[in-house]
């Protein structure tokens, strides 16, 4: 019976929208997690990070114990080879870089790894930490590395140390023996259960032999099935907690002391990332006024402005105007025959090429942001109205939840949105609209009366922008072009001014 009641209603449409938001959030989380794993950063993801932190203390104790044995001159296989190098790095850093490298490799491969390869990688990561400390002491060397390499890896740090430092650490035999000892220690101390349960050690890693030929076998190391399940369960939980919050088609649910407001099915945060202390204060404090403020903001209806059509035309024609990024990258500087034979010309070309590359990298990020905004605008372009649920930030300022499109956004976002319920602006409203127009055009360091006078003196081109924005392009050169065009449209149309 309840299903029949909401069938075809706006409540059903809102629930479907929130369901899609959860699905999109899950897909986005999985995509980002997969990208992190593919580049070897899987250990930085929260499910793996929790295990890494759980293993840190016992591995640090194991490394401290090995350092003590070396200092006392105790004998052990390979200890005289890797012992001096082990003493070069603090135990916590040694444990962290070992676990990070090993987990990253395993998550990236998705399969067990040969011990010799994993051991070499762990030793290489250890040596990279030592070499990086040496590089940091030479500020010229470090500055050159920062300019040349954006993402530091153990390979790049060691490569740069061997190339730039007179005294660096790199000896394959030491690296291999050190890495193998670290792996055996990881296998012996890393548990999946609480370390207070001394009689129930559940290993996180396993080492075994596999025959690859009749007379040849290799030793493998991998995560146990239980460790794999813990990481996967962590991803499954986190992906459901990351919905893509969107505007609501119906008025958000009211906030009360007994019930949460905002979205219908998705949990709506009341405050961003509250600390335990803040949660306790919020539960104990009277929230009537705060709830009423959120409800008032949530009840304000919005709609997509007619300027959305202008934005689509400019974007499809190539962008690069009115604050929009270009749809295509800037071309690389041309290479002329013989230029690379001249050192000065070669250096000049490299400088120009680097500038173009950096500009294109920045523009790709701006392009992704704009496409996300246009996608959300397309979803709501035909809606008569929609609503922006709000929350409080850590300073208790009210902020809209939907991202990346909301009325607190940049000039483009603000130009694309308008209030859905018109009000009669009147003469006083048009006076303030002229003040706003001047401010959006950069004429904002004078009195209000001077701004109004500036708008009246430039009324002919301003109205021209509104009548034919693609032909009269003066608005594109203003400080805040989309809000300037929105003001011009409102001045031209009294009904629009009411928004």
C-alpha positions in Angstrom: 0.0 0.0 0.0 2.7 2.6 0.8 4.4 1.9 -2.5 1.1 2.7 -4.3 0.8 6.0 -2.4 4.2 7.3 -3.6 4.0 5.9 -7.1 4.4 8.7 -9.6 4.9 11.3 -6.9 7.8 13.7 -6.4 8.8 11.7 -3.3 9.4 8.6 -5.6 11.5 10.8 -7.9 13.5 12.1 -5.0 14.1 8.5 -3.7 15.2 7.5 -7.2 17.6 10.5 -7.3 19.1 9.6 -4.0 19.5 6.0 -5.0 21.4 7.1 -8.1 23.5 9.4 -6.0 24.6 6.4 -3.8 25.3 4.3 -6.9 27.4 7.1 -8.4 29.2 7.6 -5.1 30.0 3.9 -5.0 31.2 3.9 -8.6 33.4 7.0 -8.0 34.9 5.5 -4.8 35.7 2.2 -6.6 37.2 4.1 -9.6 39.4 6.3 -7.3 40.4 3.2 -5.2 41.3 1.3 -8.4 43.4 4.2 -9.7 45.2 4.4 -6.3 45.9 0.6 -6.4 47.1 0.7 -10.0 49.7 3.4 -9.2 50.9 1.5 -6.2 49.2 3.7 -3.5 46.7 1.1 -2.3 48.2 1.2 1.2 47.1 4.8 1.5 43.4 3.8 1.2 41.6 3.7 4.6 40.8 -0.1 4.8 44.5 -0.9 4.2 45.7 2.0 6.2 43.8 0.7 9.3 45.6 -2.6 9.0 48.9 -0.8 8.5 48.5 1.2 11.7 47.5 -2.0 13.5 50.8 -3.7 12.5 53.1 -0.7 13.1 53.8 -1.1 16.8 54.8 -4.8 16.7 57.0 -4.3 13.7 58.7 -1.3 15.3 59.4 -3.5 18.4 60.8 -6.2 16.1 63.1 -3.7 14.4 64.2 -2.3 17.7 65.0 -5.8 19.0 67.1 -6.5 15.8 69.0 -3.3 16.3 69.8 -4.2 19.9 71.0 -7.6 18.8 73.3 -6.0 16.2 74.6 -3.5 18.7 75.5 -6.3 21.1 77.4 -8.2 18.3 75.0 -11.2 18.3 75.5 -13.5 15.4 72.8 -14.1 12.8 72.5 -14.9 9.1 73.2 -11.8 7.1 73.1 -9.5 10.2 76.6 -8.2 9.7 75.7 -7.3 6.1 72.4 -5.4 6.6 72.9 -4.4 10.3 74.9 -1.2 9.6 72.2 0.0 7.1 69.4 -0.9 9.5 70.8 1.5 12.1 70.6 4.4 9.6 66.9 4.9 9.9 64.4 5.2 12.8 62.4 2.1 13.5 59.0 3.8 13.0 60.0 5.1 9.5 61.5 1.7 8.7 58.3 -0.1 9.7 56.1 2.3 7.8 58.0 2.3 4.5 58.2 -1.5 4.6 54.5 -2.0 5.2 53.5 0.7 2.7 55.7 -0.8 0.0 54.6 -4.4 0.6 50.9 -3.6 0.8 51.0 -1.4 -2.2 52.7 -4.1 -4.3 50.3 -6.8 -3.2 47.2 -4.8 -3.8 48.4 -3.7 -7.2 49.3 -7.2 -8.4 46.2 -8.8 -6.9 48.2 -12.0 -6.5 51.1 -13.3 -4.4 54.6 -11.9 -5.1 57.9 -13.7 -5.3 59.8 -13.2 -2.1 63.0 -12.1 -3.9 61.1 -9.3 -5.7 59.2 -8.2 -2.7 62.3 -8.2 -0.5 64.2 -6.2 -3.0 61.3 -3.6 -3.2 61.2 -3.4 0.6 65.0 -2.9 0.8 64.8 -0.3 -1.9 62.1 1.6 -0.1 64.2 1.6 3.1 67.3 2.9 1.2 65.2 5.6 -0.5 64.3 7.0 3.0 68.0 7.1 3.9 68.9 8.8 0.6 66.1 11.2 0.8 67.4 12.5 4.1 70.8 13.1 2.4 69.1 14.9 -0.5 67.2 17.2 1.9 70.4 18.3 3.5 71.6 19.6 0.1 69.0 22.3 -0.7 70.2 22.7 -4.3 69.9 19.0 -4.9 66.5 18.9 -3.3 65.2 21.9 -5.3 66.5 20.4 -8.5 64.7 17.1 -7.7 61.4 18.9 -6.8 61.5 20.7 -10.2 62.2 17.6 -12.1 60.0 15.0 -10.4 56.5 15.7 -9.1 55.7 12.3 -7.5 58.5 10.8 -5.5 58.9 7.1 -5.5 61.7 4.9 -4.0 63.0 4.4 -7.6 63.2 8.1 -8.4 64.7 9.0 -5.1 67.5 6.4 -5.4 68.1 7.3 -9.0 68.5 11.0 -8.1 70.8 10.1 -5.2 73.1 8.0 -7.3 73.1 10.8 -9.9 73.5 13.8 -7.7 75.2 12.9 -4.4 78.8 12.1 -4.0 78.1 9.8 -1.0 74.9 7.9 -1.4 73.7 4.5 -0.1 73.2 1.8 -2.7 74.5 -1.8 -2.6 72.3 -4.5 -4.1 73.5 -7.2 -1.7 72.7 -5.1 1.3 69.3 -4.1 -0.1 68.3 -7.6 -0.8 69.3 -9.1 2.6 67.8 -6.2 4.5 64.5 -6.5 2.5 64.3 -10.2 3.1 64.8 -9.8 6.8 62.1 -7.1 6.9 59.7 -9.5 5.1 60.3 -12.4 7.5 59.7 -10.0 10.4 56.4 -8.8 8.8 55.3 -12.4 8.4 56.1 -13.2 12.0 54.5 -10.2 13.8 51.6 -8.9 11.7 48.3 -10.3 13.1 44.7 -9.7 12.2 43.4 -10.0 15.7 44.1 -8.1 18.9 47.6 -8.5 20.2 46.3 -8.9 23.7 45.1 -12.4 22.6 48.5 -14.0 22.9 47.2 -17.6 22.3 45.3 -16.7 19.1 47.7 -15.3 16.5 46.0 -15.0 13.1 48.6 -14.1 10.5 48.0 -11.5 7.9 50.6 -12.8 5.5 51.6 -16.2 4.4 54.9 -17.6 2.8 55.0 -20.8 0.8 56.8 -22.5 -2.0 55.5 -23.1 -5.5 57.0 -25.4 -8.0 57.4 -23.7 -11.4 59.3 -26.5 -13.0 60.1 -30.1 -12.0 63.4 -29.1 -10.5 62.7 -25.4 -9.6 60.5 -23.7 -7.1 60.0 -20.1 -6.0 59.1 -18.7 -2.6 55.9 -16.5 -2.5 54.4 -14.1 0.0 50.8 -12.9 0.0 47.9 -11.7 2.1 45.8 -14.4 3.8 42.2 -14.9 2.8 41.0 -13.2 6.0 43.2 -10.1 5.3 41.8 -9.8 1.8 38.2 -10.0 3.2 38.9 -7.4 5.8 40.2 -4.9 3.2 37.3 -5.7 0.8 34.7 -5.3 3.5 36.3 -2.0 4.4 35.9 -0.8 0.8 32.3 -2.0 0.7 31.4 -0.1 3.8 33.2 3.1 2.8 31.7 3.2 -0.7 28.2 3.3 0.7 29.2 6.3 2.9 30.3 8.4 -0.1 27.1 9.4 -2.0 27.3 12.2 -4.6 25.1 14.7 -2.8 22.8 16.5 -5.3 20.0 19.1 -5.0 16.6 17.8 -3.9 13.5 17.8 -6.1 11.3 18.2 -3.0 11.7 20.4 0.0 14.2 18.8 2.4 12.9 17.1 5.6 12.8 19.4 8.6 15.4 19.0 11.4 14.1 18.2 14.9 15.7 16.9 18.1 14.2 13.5 17.4 14.6 13.2 13.6 17.3 14.0 11.1 16.4 16.5 8.3 17.6 17.0 4.8 17.6 14.0 2.4 14.9 11.3 2.5 17.0 8.1 2.4 20.7 9.4 2.5 22.0 10.3 5.9 22.4 14.1 6.0 25.3 15.4 8.0 24.4 18.1 10.6 28.0 19.4 10.9 31.1 18.6 8.8 33.4 16.0 10.4 32.5 16.7 14.0 34.9 15.6 16.8 33.6 13.4 19.6 33.5 16.5 21.8 31.4 18.4 19.3 29.0 15.5 19.0 28.5 15.5 22.7 27.9 19.3 22.8 25.4 19.0 19.9 23.4 16.3 21.6 23.2 18.3 24.9 22.6 21.8 23.4 19.2 23.2 22.6 19.0 23.3 18.7 15.7 24.9 18.0 17.1 28.1 16.5 19.9 26.3 14.6 17.3 23.8 13.2 15.0 26.6 12.2 17.9 28.4 10.4 18.8 25.2 8.4 15.1 24.6 7.6 14.7 28.1 6.3 17.8 27.8 4.0 16.7 24.3 2.9 13.2 25.6 2.0 14.5 28.2 -0.5 13.7 26.9 -4.0 16.2 27.4 -6.9 16.2 26.8 -10.6 18.7 26.8 -13.5 19.1 30.2 -15.2 18.5 30.7 -18.9 22.3 31.5 -19.1 22.8 27.7 -19.1 22.0 27.7 -22.9 24.7 30.4 -23.5 27.2 28.4 -21.5 26.5 25.2 -23.6 27.0 27.1 -26.8 30.3 28.6 -25.7 31.6 25.3 -24.4 30.6 23.4 -27.6 32.3 26.1 -29.7 35.6 25.4 -28.0 35.5 27.3 -24.7 38.4 29.5 -23.7 36.2 32.6 -23.0 34.2 34.0 -20.1 36.3 32.1 -17.6 35.7 28.8 -19.3 38.7 26.5 -20.0 39.5 25.5 -23.5 38.1 22.2 -24.7 41.5 21.3 -26.3 45.0 21.6 -25.0 47.4 24.3 -26.0 49.6 23.1 -28.8 53.3 22.4 -28.0 55.8 25.0 -29.3 57.0 24.0 -32.8 60.4 22.4 -33.2 62.6 23.9 -35.9 65.3 21.8 -37.6 68.7 22.5 -36.0 67.3 24.1 -32.8 68.5 21.2 -30.7 72.0 21.6 -32.0 72.2 25.0 -30.3 72.2 24.7 -26.5 70.5 28.1 -25.9 67.7 27.4 -28.4 67.2 24.0 -26.9 67.0 25.5 -23.4 64.5 28.1 -24.6 62.3 25.4 -26.3 62.3 23.3 -23.1 61.2 26.3 -21.1 58.4 27.1 -23.5 57.3 23.5 -23.6 57.3 23.2 -19.8 55.1 26.3 -19.6 52.6 24.8 -22.1 52.6 21.4 -20.3 51.9 23.1 -16.9 49.1 25.2 -18.4 47.5 22.1 -20.0 47.7 20.2 -16.7 46.0 23.0 -14.9 43.4 23.3 -17.6 42.6 19.6 -17.5 41.6 19.9 -13.9 39.4 23.0 -14.7 37.8 21.1 -17.6 36.8 18.2 -15.3 35.2 20.6 -12.8 33.3 22.4 -15.5 32.0 19.2 -17.1 30.8 18.0 -13.7 28.9 21.3 -13.2 27.4 21.1 -16.7 26.3 17.5 -16.1 24.5 18.5 -12.9 22.9 21.5 -14.7 21.6 19.2 -17.4 20.0 17.0 -14.8 18.0 19.9 -13.4 17.6 22.2 -16.4 14.0 21.2 -16.9 13.0 21.2 -13.3 10.7 24.1 -12.2 12.5 24.2 -8.9 14.9 22.3 -6.6 16.3 22.7 -3.2 19.8 22.9 -1.7 20.1 21.1 1.7 22.5 22.8 4.1 24.8 21.8 7.0 27.0 23.6 9.5 30.8 23.7 9.1 33.2 23.5 12.0 32.6 27.2 12.7 28.8 26.7 12.5 28.5 28.6 9.3 25.7 27.2 7.1 26.9 25.7 3.8 25.1 24.0 0.9 25.8 20.3 0.7 25.4 19.6 -3.1 28.7 19.6 -5.0 30.1 20.9 -7.3 27.1 23.1 -8.2 25.6 25.5 -5.5 25.0 29.2 -4.9 28.2 29.4 -2.8 30.3 28.4 -5.7 32.4 30.4 -8.2 31.2 33.0 -10.7 30.0 30.3 -13.1 27.9 28.5 -10.5 26.3 31.7 -9.3 25.5 32.8 -12.8 23.8 29.5 -13.6 21.4 29.6 -10.6 18.5 31.8 -9.8 15.7 31.9 -7.2 12.7 30.0 -8.5 10.0 32.1 -6.8 9.9 35.7 -8.2 9.3 38.8 -6.1 8.5 42.3 -7.2 11.9 44.1 -7.1 10.5 47.6 -7.5 12.5 50.7 -8.1 14.6 50.2 -5.0 15.4 46.7 -6.2 16.6 47.9 -9.6 18.8 50.5 -7.8 20.5 47.7 -5.9 20.7 45.6 -9.1 22.7 48.4 -10.8 25.0 48.5 -7.7 25.5 44.7 -8.2 26.1 45.1 -12.0 28.9 47.6 -11.4 30.5 45.4 -8.8 30.5 42.4 -11.1 32.2 44.5 -13.7 35.0 45.4 -11.4 33.7 48.9 -10.5 33.4 48.1 -6.7 35.8 50.4 -4.9 33.5 53.5 -5.0 30.3 54.5 -3.3 27.0 52.9 -4.1 25.8 56.1 -5.8 28.8 56.2 -8.1 28.3 52.5 -9.0 24.6 53.3 -9.9 25.8 56.2 -12.0 28.4 53.9 -13.7 25.7 51.4 -14.6 23.4 54.1 -16.0 26.2 55.6 -18.1 26.9 52.1 -19.5 23.3 50.9 -19.8 23.4 50.7 -23.6 26.2 48.0 -23.8 24.8 46.3 -20.7 21.4 45.8 -22.3 23.2 44.7 -25.5 24.9 41.9 -23.5 21.5 40.7 -22.4 19.9 40.9 -25.8 22.6 39.1 -27.8 25.3 37.7 -25.4 27.0 35.7 -28.2 27.4 38.8 -30.5 27.9 41.5 -27.8 30.8 39.9 -25.9 31.9 42.7 -23.7 30.5 40.9 -20.6 33.1 38.1 -21.2 35.9 40.5 -20.2 34.4 41.6 -16.9 35.7 40.6 -13.5 32.9 38.2 -12.9 31.5 37.6 -16.4 28.6 35.2 -15.7 27.2 37.3 -12.8 27.6 40.4 -14.9 25.6 38.8 -17.7 22.9 37.7 -15.1 22.6 41.3 -13.8 22.3 42.6 -17.4 19.6 40.1 -18.1 17.7 41.1 -14.9 18.0 44.8 -15.9 16.6 44.1 -19.3 13.7 42.0 -18.1 11.8 43.3 -15.0 10.4 39.8 -14.4 14.0 38.4 -14.3 15.0 41.2 -11.9 12.6 39.6 -9.4 14.9 36.5 -9.2 
